[in-house]
Amino acid sequence: MLEKQGAFSFRRRISTARLVVRRVAAYNSSEPTSNRTTALRAPYLWTNVVLCSIPWKKIMLERSKGALIHFDFSTDFGETCVTLHTSLRLAMENLHRMRGLTLWGPIVPLLSDSDTPAPTLRILTLIYHVPVIDGRLPDSFFAHISPGLQELCLNGLGISPHSPLFGNMFTGLTSLTLIPCRVEHGWTLVQLLTVLERTPSLISLTLDEVLSILPDDLSLHSAVALNPVNLPHLQSLRFEHHRLVDCANLMHHLEIPPSTTINLSTIVTSRIALTLPQPVLPRRNLMYNAPGVPLPLHKFQIMHDDYNPAIQTTIYFSCSPTGNQEGMFSLHLEPEGFELSASDVVTVCKDLWLEDVHSLYLSIGRKSFDYATVFALFPAVDKLSVRHSAWHDIVKALASGSADGSDAVQLLCPHLRYLEFYCTKLDWLSRSIDVDENFFEMLATVLEVRRACGMELDRLLIFGEEILCREVADLRMLRKRKILKEYI
């Protein structure tokens, strides 16, 4: 198969074209013979070589001699030792001219014993999913890697925090993905921060189950005296399958740009674990140098999934800071042994700066939820979008009030101007939305109450249809609408 980049014709301007050669089959190929011949005669145009069979590995590597290549192939666990060693030999013979190397399968541990230098290597991806073995790569493996290595992905393989890879020679590393073997002993937070301090040029960082599970007091004690690590170029951070306290500890010791996209995934074993000594979202920030100054947010999402019986409940908190360059902050909670309630949401969000949030998205599902408690967290919200939720409970919450310190009671979300109830046919079929048959009558009543308090809506969207709601006559017409019986 030939992939063409941009507007390209085999008969015109072939000298300026760039080809990506992927899995060229010798027989029964759907590609015209002329195309295959053209590709084989122009190896200087190849950008990536993705190979499957041994014969074609040999042909492509021989034809591309002298060119920097990205070598990408996988090996099956059912392949014979002869096939594996042949693939390994081909890789080793050409390692000196590889710009990128991607290996899947049992060839990976064979490669780890290699001492072949790779002076031009910039991208290294090793994937090996066999959790019953010791999957740590020896330190000697990285002693022969080029100091110019920019991207490293180890999936199913471990690496020592003292590896030469994290020495002074590899300060140009821009992308690091570590998903170690499940039987691999994790790092301490101190070791992780030390590694990050030695890789200041990181743009993308993914860490999945990297840290060891330590008692809370020991985990906190080990990180108290550490200085923050500055990663001024970081654009993406994924920290998955760790405890909430570990997420908070890591974020507390990082100085990152406000435009960084942050994804945290954590398992919570008790409600006590939701109470943290410091906020999850980093307060110390390159844009806001003063310690303790929170990062303002203006978009927030709360998404809940309770359809997987293996997971009682899952809640995603996602929010976006203000500014020209917007990053995203996402927190994924998987509680074990209990269901997250609205008060738990308040516990997690209490240290976040939510006073400036003006856009709120809810997808809570059909579970019973105290929406009024959640709405009280967002006094400035002016746009509310609802999907997988109990619609009538949300409408009731919009008629609720909160005390403002005086005898008066202020309705929740006083600045709300945009309200949307959205769903698809699949939402109805999955029964993820709960709607009362008197929904429209209830909604009209609540909007009348809010209108009397000077809080009328500018736009109302239901089922994708924009409904007039500014005048009294509009609300009368809204009251007459009915929910179809098949949707109740």
N, C-alpha and C positions, 0 to 999 in steps of 0.2 A: 504494500500500500504506500502510495506517495502522498505526502501532505504538502500542499502548495501554500507558501506564505505570501500574501498580497496578491495582486493581479499578476498572473504568470501564465505564459504559454510555452510549451516545450519547443515550439517552432520559432519563437521570437524572443529576443533578449535573454537567451539562456546564460550569457556571460554575467549578467547582473542578478540572476535569480539565486535563491537559497533554498535548498531542498532539505527536508527531514525524511530520512529513509527509515521506515518502520516495517519490520517483519516482511521482507521481500520474499515471496515464495517462489521456488524454482518451478513448480508445476501447479496446474489448476489455479493460476493467479487470475484475478478479475481485471488486473491492470493490462492494458495493451502492451504487446511485446516492445514496441518502440519506446514506450515510457520507461520500462524496466531497463532497456538498453541505454537510454539516455542517462538514467540515474547511475548506472554502473560505470559509465564513461566519464562522469563528472564528480569524482569523489571530493574535489576541492570545494564543491558547493555544499557538502553535507554539514549539517549542524548537530544532529543527534543520530546515533545508531542504536536502535532498539532491536535486539536479536533474540531469536528463539532456538532454531536448530543449529547444531554444531557445524554442518557444512557452510551455512550462510554466515555464521560467526567468522569462519576462516576467510571466506571470500571478501566480506566487507572490511575486515581488518587489514587484509593484504592490499585491497584497492585504496584504502585511505591512509597508507603509510606516509608519514611526513606531516600529516594534519593533526591538529588538536581535536580530540573527539570526546563526546560524552557517551560512555559505555554503559548500557542499561540492559540487563537481562536477569531472568529469574530461573531458579532450578527447583525442580519438584523433588519432594522427599522420596518419591518412588524411583528416582533415577539411579542408575548403577554407579558404582565407584569410578568406573572408567569415564563415564560422561562427566561426573563432577570434576575429576582431576583434569580432564581435557579442557573444561570450561575454565578451571583455575589457571591452567598453563597459559591459555589464551589471554586471560586477564593480566597475568604477571608479565607476559612478554610485551604487553602494550601499556603497562601502567605508567611508564616513563613519559608518555605523550597524552595522557588523559586529562581533559579539562574537568570532567565530571565522571563519577563512578556510582552506579546504583545497582546493588545486588540484593536479591531476595533468596531466601531458602538456605539449604544446608551447605552451600558453598561459603557462607559467611565465616563459620568457625575455621575452615581451611585457610581462608585468606588471613585470619588473625595471626597466623604463624609466619606470615611473609615478612621478609626484610628487604623487599624490592623498593627502591626509592621512587617517589612520585613527585617530581619537582614542579610539575605544572598543574597539579590537582587543586581545584577550587571548590568543588562540590562533592561531598561524600555522603551517601545514603546507604545504610546497612539495616536490613530488616530480617529478623529471625525469630519466629514465634514458637519457641520450644521451652516452656517454663520449667521443665524437669531437670535442666542442666544448669551448670554454672555459666551464666551468659556474660560474664564480665570480660571485656577485651583487655589483653595484657598491655601494660604501659609501653612495651617495646614496639607495639604496632604503630604508635603515633610518632615514634622517634624518626621514622623515615618519611613522614608526610611533609609536604611542602609548607613552609611558614606562611605561604600565601593562601592557605585554606580559608574560605569565606563562609561556607555553609556546611553544617554537620547535622545529620539526623541518625540517631541510634534508636531503633524500635525493637524491643525484645532483647536488648543487649545493655549491659551495664558498663560503667566507666568509673574509674577511681577519681575522686576530686583532686588527687595529687598527680594526675596524668600529665605528661609533658605537653599535651594539647593545651592545657590551661597555664602554661608557662609564659615567660616574657616574649617568646618567639611568635605566639599566635594571637597577638592583640588585635589583629584585623578581622577576627571572626564576627560576622554580621548576623548569622542565623544559627540558632542552637535549638535542637529538638531532642529531648531525652525522655524515652519511655522504656525504663529498664525492665528486665525480666522480673516476674513476680517473686521469685525466690531470692532476688538480689537484695542485699542489705542496703538500706537507704542512707542518705547523707544526713548530717545534722544541719541545722540552720546556719551555724557558723561556717561550715564547709561550703554550703551553697553560696553564701554571701561572699566568701573569699574567692570562689570561682567567678562570680559575677564582677567582682572588683577587678579581676584580671582580664575581663573581656568588655571593655568600655565601649566598643564600637557596635554592640548588638543592636540590631533593628527588629528582629523577631526572636522571641523566646517562648518555648513550649516545654513545660515540665509536668510530667504525669507520674504521680506516686514516687517522687524522687526522695522526699524526706522520710526519715525514720519516725515511727510513732513513739513519742516520748510523753511522760506524764506532763500535765499542763504546767505545773510549777517548775519542773526542770526545763521545759521548753522555753518558758518565759525567762528563767534565770540565765540561760545560755545566751540569750540575745540582748539582754539589758545593756551591756557595756559596748555593743557594736556601733560603729559609726555608720551613717547612711551611705549606701552605694549609689553613685551617680551614673545613670545610663541616659545620657542626653539625647541619644538618637533612637531610642526604643519607640517603635510604632505599634507593636503587637505583643501582648503578654497573655499566655494561657497557663494557668496553674490549676491542675485538675486532680480530683480524687485525693484531696487532703482534708484535714480537719479545718474547721472554721478558724480556730485559734492560730493554726499554722499560716493560713492565708493572711490573717491580720498581722501576724509577726513579720511576714515577708513584706507586705505592703508598707508597714511602718518603717522598714529599713531601706526603702527604695526612693530615690529621687528621679522622677520620670517626667517627661513633658505632659502637659494637659491634653494633648491630642492623641495620647497612647490609648489604643483599644485594649481593655482589660477584661479577661474572661476567667472567673474563678468558679471551680466546681468542687463541692464539698459534701461530705456525709456527716450528718448530725445525729448523735446517739441519744441526746437528751435535751430538754429545754434549758438546762443549766448551761449547756455548751453554746447557746445563743447569746449569752451575756459575756461580753468581751471587755478587756481592760483598755483597748484602744479601738477606734473605728476601723472597719474593713477597708473603706475607701481611703487612700492616702491623703493626709492633710498637708504634709510637707511636700511641696511641689516646686518645680523650677520656675513656674510663672508666679507663684505665690510663695515668696521666700520666707515670710514670717512663720515661725513654727506655730502650729495650732490653728492656722487659717484654713477653713474648709474649702473644698472645691465646689463652687456653685453649679447647680444642675438645672436644666430646664425641660428635659424629657425623661419620663419614667414609665417603665412597663412592669407589670406584675402578672406573670403567667403561671398557671397551675395545671398540673396533669395528674389525674387520679385514675387513669384507665388501665394502667399496667398493674395487675394484682401483685406482682413481685415487689412493687414500690408503692407504699401506701399513699404517699403524696410527694409531689415535687413542685417547688416554687422557684421561678426565675425572677430575679430583680435585675432590670436593665435600665440604665439611665445614661444620659448624654450631657456633658458639660457645655457651657456656653462658650462662645468665641468663634473666630473664623474657621479654625481648624478643630473640628469636633471629634473627640474620641468617644468611645463607648465603654461603659462599665457594666459588666454582667455578672451576677452572682446566682449560682445554681445550687439549691439546697435539696438534699435527699435525706429526710429524717428516717431513722430506723426505730420502729416500735411506737411511734406516735404520729399524729397528724398536726401539721402546722395550722395555727389559728390566726385570726386577725391580730391578737395581742402579740403573737410571735413575730408577725411582720413588723409591728411597732418596735419590738425589742431590737430587731436587726437594723431597722432604718433610723433609730432614734439619734444616731451620731452623724447621719448624713445631712447635708445642707439641702433641705427640700423646700425652703421658703420661696425659692425662685422658680420652682417647677411650674410650667404653664401647660404642659401636655401630658396627659395620663392615659395609658392604655391598660385595660383590664381583660384578662382571659382566665377566669378563676374556675370555670367548670360549674357543675350543678351542685357542688357541695354547699352546705350552710356556711355563710361567711358574714361577719359583722362589717359591712362596707362603711358604715358611719365612722367606725374607729379608724379605718384606713383613710377615708376622705379628710379626716381632721389633720392628717399629716401634710396635706397639700392645700394651704390656704390661698395660694395664688393661681391655682389651676384654672385655665379658661377653655381648655379643650379636653373632652372626655370621650374616648372611644372604647366600646365594649364589644367583646366577641363571646367566647365560651364562658357564659356566666348566667346566673339567675337574674333575668332582667328586672323582674318586679321587685326583688330585694334591693337592687341598685336604685330604682326609682324611689322606693320608700326612704332610702338613706339620704337622697337629695332633699327630702322634706324635713330631715332631722336638723337639730340645731346644736350649737356649742356655746357655752358661757364664755364671755369675753372679759370677765372680771367685774362687770357691772351687773345690774339686775336684768339687763336686756339679754336676749338669746339670739345669737347670730346663726343664720342658716349656713350649712356647710357649702363649700365651694361658691362663695358669693360672687366671684368674677366669671363664673361659667357662662360662656357664650356659644359654645359649639358642643353638641351632643350627638353621638352616633351609636346606633345599635346595628352591628354588622353580623351577617351570617351567610353561609353557603348551604347548598343542599346537603353536602356531606356533614355539615355541623348538625343538621336536623337528624340525619340518619344515624349518626353516632350518639345521639341523645346527649350532646354536650351542652345544650342550651335549655334552660327552664323558663317557660313563658306562661303566665297566668292568662286565662281566657279574658279577663277584664283588664289586660295590660294597658290598652289605649285609654280607657276611662281613668285608670289610676294615674297614668302619665299626664293626662290633661289636668287633673285635679292638682297634681304637684306643680305643674308649670303655672297654673293660676295662682297658687300660693307664692311661688317665687316671683311672679310678675307683680303681685301686690306689694312685694318687698323691694321692688326696683331691680330685680334680677332676671329680666326676661332674656330668652335665648335669641341669638341672631340666626342660627342654623340648626335644623333638626333633621337627621337622616336616619331612616329605618328601612331595613331590607334594601338598601341602596337607593331609596327614593327620598328626595328632599321634600319635606313637608312644611308648609307654612305654619308658623307658630307665634308670630309677633302680635297679632290682634286677637281680641276676644272672640270674634267670629271664627278665626282659625282654630282656636282651642275647642270651640263647639263642634266643628267638623272633625277634629281629631278624636273627640269623645265618641263619635258615631262609628269609628272604624272598628273592625272586628279581626281577630286573629283566626286564620283558617284552622278548622278542626284538626286537620292532620298534623298541624304544628304544635298543638297543645299537649 
